[in-house]
């Protein structure tokens, strides 16, 4: 179980200055305010992680069918690493996408991805250029597709001369460089 103090960020108006408790069990994330449970989220339903590139505390958990959780936590990286591991344990076939955007974009995503729009199947996610592929744990489907793609590249061109960065010269092919005697 993971437990952190957090501040919930709002889509409209000033941030909620009341501290909340973020508790992650194996299958769920709970938020508590003044000893009362305010929200419960299923880890298997997390659609993406969107973190702020402007600071090391803000992030949003994106859910396709429910309200997002946008908060400010001191130990963001540890918390998100644990969430990704638990997500991967539950959803082995899926990759939990991880994005990094500015604070302004993060707030705009929180505003646009409201419950009314999600009920209609409308939601925004950052472009793939904002994805942090090196921080993601690939699901089995994406991992297998990547292996197949790499295998096709090897079969199509097993030895590309330019892959090694050589210039095209006679010396590269073992030829004579000049009139040496």
VEXPA-115757 format. One record per residue (C-alpha): residue number from 1; x, y, z. Coordinates in Angstrom, 1 decimal. Each point is the difference from the previous one (the first is absolute). Example, Ala and Ser with C-alpha at 12.3 -4.5 7.8 and 13.67 -1.06 7.14 Angstrom:
VEXPA-115757
<pt><pos>1</pos><east>12.3</east><north>-4.5</north><up>7.8</up></pt>
<pt><pos>2</pos><east>1.4</east><north>3.4</north><up>-0.7</up></pt>
end
This chain:
VEXPA-115757
<pt><pos>1</pos><east>0.0</east><north>0.0</north><up>0.0</up></pt>
<pt><pos>2</pos><east>1.2</east><north>3.5</north><up>-0.8</up></pt>
<pt><pos>3</pos><east>-1.1</east><north>3.0</north><up>1.9</up></pt>
<pt><pos>4</pos><east>0.9</east><north>3.7</north><up>-0.8</up></pt>
<pt><pos>5</pos><east>-1.3</east><north>3.4</north><up>1.0</up></pt>
<pt><pos>6</pos><east>-1.2</east><north>2.0</north><up>-3.0</up></pt>
<pt><pos>7</pos><east>-1.8</east><north>3.1</north><up>-1.1</up></pt>
<pt><pos>8</pos><east>-2.8</east><north>-0.5</north><up>-2.5</up></pt>
<pt><pos>9</pos><east>0.2</east><north>2.3</north><up>-3.0</up></pt>
<pt><pos>10</pos><east>-3.3</east><north>1.4</north><up>-1.4</up></pt>
<pt><pos>11</pos><east>-1.0</east><north>0.6</north><up>-3.6</up></pt>
<pt><pos>12</pos><east>-1.6</east><north>3.3</north><up>0.9</up></pt>
<pt><pos>13</pos><east>0.7</east><north>2.5</north><up>2.8</up></pt>
<pt><pos>14</pos><east>2.8</east><north>-0.1</north><up>2.6</up></pt>
<pt><pos>15</pos><east>1.7</east><north>-3.2</north><up>1.0</up></pt>
<pt><pos>16</pos><east>-1.5</east><north>-1.9</north><up>3.0</up></pt>
<pt><pos>17</pos><east>2.4</east><north>0.9</north><up>2.8</up></pt>
<pt><pos>18</pos><east>-1.4</east><north>-2.8</north><up>2.2</up></pt>
<pt><pos>19</pos><east>2.5</east><north>-2.8</north><up>0.1</up></pt>
<pt><pos>20</pos><east>-1.3</east><north>-3.4</north><up>-1.0</up></pt>
<pt><pos>21</pos><east>1.2</east><north>-3.4</north><up>0.4</up></pt>
<pt><pos>22</pos><east>0.9</east><north>-2.1</north><up>-3.0</up></pt>
<pt><pos>23</pos><east>0.0</east><north>-3.7</north><up>0.7</up></pt>
<pt><pos>24</pos><east>0.8</east><north>-2.6</north><up>-2.7</up></pt>
<pt><pos>25</pos><east>-0.8</east><north>-3.6</north><up>0.7</up></pt>
<pt><pos>26</pos><east>0.7</east><north>-2.8</north><up>-2.5</up></pt>
<pt><pos>27</pos><east>-3.2</east><north>0.7</north><up>-2.1</up></pt>
<pt><pos>28</pos><east>-1.2</east><north>3.4</north><up>1.0</up></pt>
<pt><pos>29</pos><east>1.0</east><north>3.6</north><up>0.7</up></pt>
<pt><pos>30</pos><east>-2.0</east><north>1.8</north><up>2.7</up></pt>
<pt><pos>31</pos><east>0.0</east><north>3.6</north><up>1.1</up></pt>
<pt><pos>32</pos><east>-1.1</east><north>1.1</north><up>3.4</up></pt>
<pt><pos>33</pos><east>-0.8</east><north>3.5</north><up>1.3</up></pt>
<pt><pos>34</pos><east>-0.4</east><north>0.5</north><up>3.7</up></pt>
<pt><pos>35</pos><east>-0.1</east><north>-3.7</north><up>0.7</up></pt>
<pt><pos>36</pos><east>-2.8</east><north>-0.6</north><up>-2.5</up></pt>
<pt><pos>37</pos><east>0.5</east><north>-1.8</north><up>-3.3</up></pt>
<pt><pos>38</pos><east>-0.7</east><north>2.4</north><up>-2.8</up></pt>
<pt><pos>39</pos><east>0.9</east><north>-2.1</north><up>-3.1</up></pt>
<pt><pos>40</pos><east>0.8</east><north>-3.5</north><up>-1.0</up></pt>
<pt><pos>41</pos><east>1.8</east><north>-0.8</north><up>-3.3</up></pt>
<pt><pos>42</pos><east>0.7</east><north>-3.4</north><up>-1.6</up></pt>
<pt><pos>43</pos><east>3.7</east><north>-0.3</north><up>-1.0</up></pt>
<pt><pos>44</pos><east>-1.0</east><north>-2.2</north><up>-3.0</up></pt>
<pt><pos>45</pos><east>-2.0</east><north>3.0</north><up>-1.4</up></pt>
<pt><pos>46</pos><east>2.8</east><north>2.5</north><up>-0.1</up></pt>
<pt><pos>47</pos><east>0.4</east><north>1.1</north><up>-3.6</up></pt>
<pt><pos>48</pos><east>3.1</east><north>2.1</north><up>0.2</up></pt>
<pt><pos>49</pos><east>2.3</east><north>1.9</north><up>2.4</up></pt>
<pt><pos>50</pos><east>0.5</east><north>3.6</north><up>-0.8</up></pt>
<pt><pos>51</pos><east>2.7</east><north>1.8</north><up>2.0</up></pt>
<pt><pos>52</pos><east>1.1</east><north>3.6</north><up>0.1</up></pt>
<pt><pos>53</pos><east>3.3</east><north>0.8</north><up>-1.6</up></pt>
<pt><pos>54</pos><east>0.2</east><north>3.3</north><up>1.9</up></pt>
<pt><pos>55</pos><east>0.2</east><north>-1.6</north><up>3.5</up></pt>
<pt><pos>56</pos><east>0.6</east><north>-3.3</north><up>1.6</up></pt>
<pt><pos>57</pos><east>-3.3</east><north>-0.2</north><up>2.0</up></pt>
<pt><pos>58</pos><east>-3.0</east><north>0.4</north><up>-2.3</up></pt>
<pt><pos>59</pos><east>-1.5</east><north>-2.9</north><up>-2.0</up></pt>
<pt><pos>60</pos><east>-3.4</east><north>-1.2</north><up>-1.2</up></pt>
<pt><pos>61</pos><east>-1.3</east><north>-3.5</north><up>-0.3</up></pt>
<pt><pos>62</pos><east>-2.2</east><north>-0.1</north><up>-3.1</up></pt>
<pt><pos>63</pos><east>-3.1</east><north>-2.3</north><up>0.0</up></pt>
<pt><pos>64</pos><east>-2.1</east><north>-0.4</north><up>-3.2</up></pt>
<pt><pos>65</pos><east>-3.3</east><north>-0.6</north><up>1.8</up></pt>
<pt><pos>66</pos><east>0.3</east><north>2.0</north><up>3.3</up></pt>
<pt><pos>67</pos><east>1.4</east><north>3.2</north><up>1.5</up></pt>
<pt><pos>68</pos><east>3.8</east><north>0.4</north><up>-0.2</up></pt>
<pt><pos>69</pos><east>2.1</east><north>0.3</north><up>3.1</up></pt>
<pt><pos>70</pos><east>2.2</east><north>3.1</north><up>-0.2</up></pt>
<pt><pos>71</pos><east>2.2</east><north>0.5</north><up>3.0</up></pt>
<pt><pos>72</pos><east>3.2</east><north>1.3</north><up>1.5</up></pt>
<pt><pos>73</pos><east>2.1</east><north>-2.5</north><up>1.9</up></pt>
<pt><pos>74</pos><east>3.5</east><north>0.3</north><up>1.4</up></pt>
<pt><pos>75</pos><east>1.1</east><north>-3.5</north><up>-1.0</up></pt>
<pt><pos>76</pos><east>-1.4</east><north>0.0</north><up>-3.5</up></pt>
<pt><pos>77</pos><east>2.6</east><north>-2.2</north><up>-1.7</up></pt>
<pt><pos>78</pos><east>-0.1</east><north>-2.8</north><up>2.6</up></pt>
<pt><pos>79</pos><east>-3.8</east><north>0.1</north><up>0.1</up></pt>
<pt><pos>80</pos><east>-0.3</east><north>-0.2</north><up>-3.8</up></pt>
<pt><pos>81</pos><east>2.6</east><north>-2.8</north><up>-0.2</up></pt>
<pt><pos>82</pos><east>-2.0</east><north>-2.0</north><up>2.4</up></pt>
<pt><pos>83</pos><east>-3.3</east><north>0.7</north><up>-1.9</up></pt>
<pt><pos>84</pos><east>1.6</east><north>-1.1</north><up>-3.3</up></pt>
<pt><pos>85</pos><east>1.2</east><north>-3.2</north><up>1.5</up></pt>
<pt><pos>86</pos><east>-3.4</east><north>-0.8</north><up>1.4</up></pt>
<pt><pos>87</pos><east>-1.7</east><north>1.0</north><up>-3.2</up></pt>
<pt><pos>88</pos><east>2.3</east><north>-2.3</north><up>-2.0</up></pt>
<pt><pos>89</pos><east>-0.7</east><north>-2.9</north><up>2.5</up></pt>
<pt><pos>90</pos><east>-3.7</east><north>0.4</north><up>-0.6</up></pt>
<pt><pos>91</pos><east>-0.1</east><north>0.9</north><up>-3.7</up></pt>
<pt><pos>92</pos><east>3.0</east><north>-1.9</north><up>-1.5</up></pt>
<pt><pos>93</pos><east>-1.2</east><north>0.6</north><up>-3.6</up></pt>
<pt><pos>94</pos><east>-0.2</east><north>3.8</north><up>0.3</up></pt>
<pt><pos>95</pos><east>2.6</east><north>2.7</north><up>0.1</up></pt>
<pt><pos>96</pos><east>-0.8</east><north>2.8</north><up>2.5</up></pt>
<pt><pos>97</pos><east>0.9</east><north>3.1</north><up>-2.0</up></pt>
<pt><pos>98</pos><east>2.0</east><north>2.6</north><up>1.8</up></pt>
<pt><pos>99</pos><east>0.1</east><north>3.6</north><up>-1.2</up></pt>
<pt><pos>100</pos><east>1.8</east><north>3.2</north><up>1.1</up></pt>
<pt><pos>101</pos><east>-1.6</east><north>3.4</north><up>-0.7</up></pt>
<pt><pos>102</pos><east>0.2</east><north>3.5</north><up>1.4</up></pt>
<pt><pos>103</pos><east>-2.2</east><north>1.1</north><up>2.9</up></pt>
<pt><pos>104</pos><east>-2.1</east><north>2.0</north><up>-2.4</up></pt>
<pt><pos>105</pos><east>-0.7</east><north>-3.0</north><up>-2.2</up></pt>
<pt><pos>106</pos><east>-0.6</east><north>-2.2</north><up>3.0</up></pt>
<pt><pos>107</pos><east>-2.7</east><north>2.4</north><up>1.3</up></pt>
<pt><pos>108</pos><east>-1.6</east><north>0.2</north><up>-3.5</up></pt>
<pt><pos>109</pos><east>-0.2</east><north>-3.8</north><up>-0.2</up></pt>
<pt><pos>110</pos><east>-1.6</east><north>-0.1</north><up>3.4</up></pt>
<pt><pos>111</pos><east>-2.6</east><north>2.6</north><up>-1.1</up></pt>
<pt><pos>112</pos><east>-0.7</east><north>-1.6</north><up>-3.4</up></pt>
<pt><pos>113</pos><east>-0.3</east><north>-3.6</north><up>1.4</up></pt>
<pt><pos>114</pos><east>-3.1</east><north>0.6</north><up>2.1</up></pt>
<pt><pos>115</pos><east>-2.6</east><north>-2.6</north><up>0.8</up></pt>
<pt><pos>116</pos><east>-2.5</east><north>1.3</north><up>-2.5</up></pt>
<pt><pos>117</pos><east>2.4</east><north>-0.3</north><up>-2.9</up></pt>
<pt><pos>118</pos><east>1.2</east><north>-3.4</north><up>1.1</up></pt>
<pt><pos>119</pos><east>-3.6</east><north>-1.3</north><up>0.1</up></pt>
<pt><pos>120</pos><east>-0.2</east><north>1.0</north><up>-3.7</up></pt>
<pt><pos>121</pos><east>3.3</east><north>-1.8</north><up>-0.7</up></pt>
<pt><pos>122</pos><east>2.0</east><north>3.3</north><up>-0.5</up></pt>
<pt><pos>123</pos><east>3.3</east><north>0.5</north><up>1.8</up></pt>
<pt><pos>124</pos><east>3.4</east><north>1.5</north><up>-0.7</up></pt>
<pt><pos>125</pos><east>3.4</east><north>-1.5</north><up>0.5</up></pt>
<pt><pos>126</pos><east>3.4</east><north>1.6</north><up>-0.8</up></pt>
<pt><pos>127</pos><east>1.6</east><north>-0.8</north><up>-3.4</up></pt>
<pt><pos>128</pos><east>2.4</east><north>-3.0</north><up>-0.1</up></pt>
<pt><pos>129</pos><east>2.9</east><north>2.5</north><up>-0.3</up></pt>
<pt><pos>130</pos><east>-0.6</east><north>0.6</north><up>3.8</up></pt>
<pt><pos>131</pos><east>0.2</east><north>-3.6</north><up>0.9</up></pt>
<pt><pos>132</pos><east>2.8</east><north>-1.2</north><up>2.3</up></pt>
<pt><pos>133</pos><east>0.6</east><north>-3.4</north><up>-1.6</up></pt>
<pt><pos>134</pos><east>3.1</east><north>-0.7</north><up>2.2</up></pt>
<pt><pos>135</pos><east>-2.2</east><north>0.3</north><up>3.1</up></pt>
<pt><pos>136</pos><east>-2.8</east><north>-2.4</north><up>-1.3</up></pt>
<pt><pos>137</pos><east>-0.2</east><north>-3.7</north><up>0.6</up></pt>
<pt><pos>138</pos><east>-1.1</east><north>-1.5</north><up>-3.3</up></pt>
<pt><pos>139</pos><east>-3.0</east><north>-2.3</north><up>0.0</up></pt>
<pt><pos>140</pos><east>0.4</east><north>-3.4</north><up>-1.6</up></pt>
<pt><pos>141</pos><east>-1.9</east><north>1.1</north><up>-3.1</up></pt>
<pt><pos>142</pos><east>2.2</east><north>3.0</north><up>-0.7</up></pt>
<pt><pos>143</pos><east>3.1</east><north>-1.9</north><up>1.0</up></pt>
<pt><pos>144</pos><east>-0.7</east><north>-2.8</north><up>-2.5</up></pt>
<pt><pos>145</pos><east>-0.9</east><north>2.5</north><up>-2.8</up></pt>
<pt><pos>146</pos><east>3.4</east><north>1.7</north><up>0.6</up></pt>
<pt><pos>147</pos><east>1.8</east><north>-3.4</north><up>-0.1</up></pt>
<pt><pos>148</pos><east>-1.7</east><north>-0.8</north><up>-3.3</up></pt>
<pt><pos>149</pos><east>0.9</east><north>3.4</north><up>-1.5</up></pt>
<pt><pos>150</pos><east>3.6</east><north>-0.5</north><up>1.0</up></pt>
<pt><pos>151</pos><east>0.1</east><north>-3.5</north><up>-1.4</up></pt>
<pt><pos>152</pos><east>-1.4</east><north>1.2</north><up>-3.4</up></pt>
<pt><pos>153</pos><east>2.7</east><north>2.7</north><up>-0.1</up></pt>
<pt><pos>154</pos><east>2.7</east><north>-2.6</north><up>0.5</up></pt>
<pt><pos>155</pos><east>-1.5</east><north>-2.3</north><up>-2.6</up></pt>
<pt><pos>156</pos><east>-0.4</east><north>2.8</north><up>-2.5</up></pt>
<pt><pos>157</pos><east>3.5</east><north>1.4</north><up>0.4</up></pt>
<pt><pos>158</pos><east>2.1</east><north>-2.2</north><up>2.3</up></pt>
<pt><pos>159</pos><east>3.2</east><north>2.0</north><up>-0.6</up></pt>
<pt><pos>160</pos><east>-0.3</east><north>3.6</north><up>-0.9</up></pt>
<pt><pos>161</pos><east>3.4</east><north>1.5</north><up>-0.8</up></pt>
<pt><pos>162</pos><east>-1.0</east><north>3.5</north><up>1.2</up></pt>
<pt><pos>163</pos><east>-1.1</east><north>-1.3</north><up>3.4</up></pt>
<pt><pos>164</pos><east>3.6</east><north>0.1</north><up>1.0</up></pt>
<pt><pos>165</pos><east>0.6</east><north>3.6</north><up>-1.0</up></pt>
<pt><pos>166</pos><east>2.8</east><north>-0.7</north><up>-2.6</up></pt>
<pt><pos>167</pos><east>0.6</east><north>2.3</north><up>-2.9</up></pt>
<pt><pos>168</pos><east>-0.1</east><north>-1.5</north><up>-3.4</up></pt>
<pt><pos>169</pos><east>3.7</east><north>-0.3</north><up>-0.9</up></pt>
<pt><pos>170</pos><east>2.3</east><north>-2.6</north><up>-1.5</up></pt>
<pt><pos>171</pos><east>1.6</east><north>-0.6</north><up>3.4</up></pt>
<pt><pos>172</pos><east>-3.4</east><north>-1.0</north><up>1.5</up></pt>
<pt><pos>173</pos><east>-0.2</east><north>-2.8</north><up>-2.5</up></pt>
<pt><pos>174</pos><east>3.6</east><north>-1.1</north><up>0.5</up></pt>
<pt><pos>175</pos><east>1.2</east><north>1.7</north><up>-3.2</up></pt>
<pt><pos>176</pos><east>3.3</east><north>1.7</north><up>-0.8</up></pt>
<pt><pos>177</pos><east>0.3</east><north>3.5</north><up>1.4</up></pt>
<pt><pos>178</pos><east>2.5</east><north>1.1</north><up>-2.6</up></pt>
<pt><pos>179</pos><east>3.3</east><north>-0.9</north><up>-1.6</up></pt>
<pt><pos>180</pos><east>1.7</east><north>-1.4</north><up>3.1</up></pt>
<pt><pos>181</pos><east>3.0</east><north>-2.1</north><up>-0.6</up></pt>
end
